[in-house]
Amino acid sequence: MGVAAFMALLLSMCLSVRGSELHPLVVIPGSGGNQLEARLTEAYKPSNLVCCLSAVERRIEGWFRLWFDPTVLVAPLTRCFAERMTLYYHGDIDDYRNAPGVETRVPYFGSTQGLLYLDPNLKFITNYMATLVDSLEEIGYEDGHNLFGAPYDFRYGLSAEGHPSQVGTQYLQDLRQLIEAASAANGGKPVILLSHSLGGLFALQLLVRNPLTWRRKYIKHLVTLSAPWAGTVQEMLTFASGYTLGIPIVDPLLVRDEQRSSESNLWLLPSPTVFGKKPLVMAQNKTYSAYDIPQFLKDIGYNEGVIPYNTRILPMTERLMEAGVPVTCMVGTGIETPEVLFYGTEGFDVQPEMVYGDGDGTVNMVSLLALESEWADSARQVLKVIKLPGVSHASILKDGAALKEIIGEIRGINSVSLSSVL
């Protein structure tokens, strides 16, 4: 057999077995990175006539797509969207719940289908993980076989030990079961976790809340993309003035209350342990560091956030526990990222002036690299950091150079040798 024929045969053999040789992979999206569906019951009480008329139509539909819903871009309907997305903290049960009369569910758990596009009818503008999933499929991954998605209700978060978190805890249980099933369906191979943004925080919590024996049996590697380990300054902008992802036709004040109500957004406020006493917000002759967040919440008019922040969130962010499995952090760098917010005397109902620093455009560099500093003295925890210059928080899922690095890392973790193929 000639060399060319042998190489062709070898390539054919590699392609035929590559899927079976791969470790199963579970993808955990970031905040807003998967579809949510809702259903309105008679207990739902619209705030105005427009929302009332919209509710009649929605009830006829039954379950409808709550996120992403393009009607959020239409001013009269933005308020309707916001009130249906709003969570409420109930002090009597020390936990969060949906708005009365709003039932929600997460479609496509176990599949990447709900992660590809936030609205399949608007693929061009709502592409989330479609490009990344295509790249994974090119090296042999197949949805439902060795590739799985773990979408969740990203409005909810987790809480410190001793505090209930019904929705978030249930998600971790479902994620654990998905990992075990993915491993069993692939010959007992441990699973690679691939997360984006907030998904990295959930992944780390899954690991530290399970026994080390379970982690070593079921988890091969954790790969995180753009993880905000210690929160972001931009989250303080979200709480103070609302944030619309730069969409100019949406009034940030219409979605501010809904964004404040999100349990996961509280989780993403800057961690005092990492950000320290550096000024992050200046307003009305006051200066706020990460240590001043409870006072900041009061001063912006969100008193109801102080108790859950102090009791449920703050203790959970004091330390980044070791994962107990190898971790690769991939982060974008060199993008202007909000570092200090300046408000004038008119209060928080305006967008602030900003001083920018290094990061990925959303997450500050000190947060992106928090694991590197936190675990620097650990002899047991394997950590690899890959920096991607010029890659933003969202573009890491689509940028050609970033995808090459991600796929290269996944290939390396799988490390299928030529001898094992032959």
Helices and strands as residue ranges (DSSP letters): H 3-21, E 25-28, E 36-40, H 49-61, E 64-67, G 70-73, H 75-85, E 87-90, E 95-98, E 102-105, H 113-116, G 120-122, H 123-126, H 130-138, E 147-149, H 166-184, E 191-196, H 198-208, H 212-218, E 219-225, H 234-241, H 252-261, H 263-267, H 272-275, E 281-283, E 286-288, G 290-292, H 293-299, G 303-305, H 306-308, I 309-313, G 314-317, E 327-333, E 337-343, E 353-357, H 365-368, H 370-374, E 383-389, G 395-397, H 400-414, H 418-421
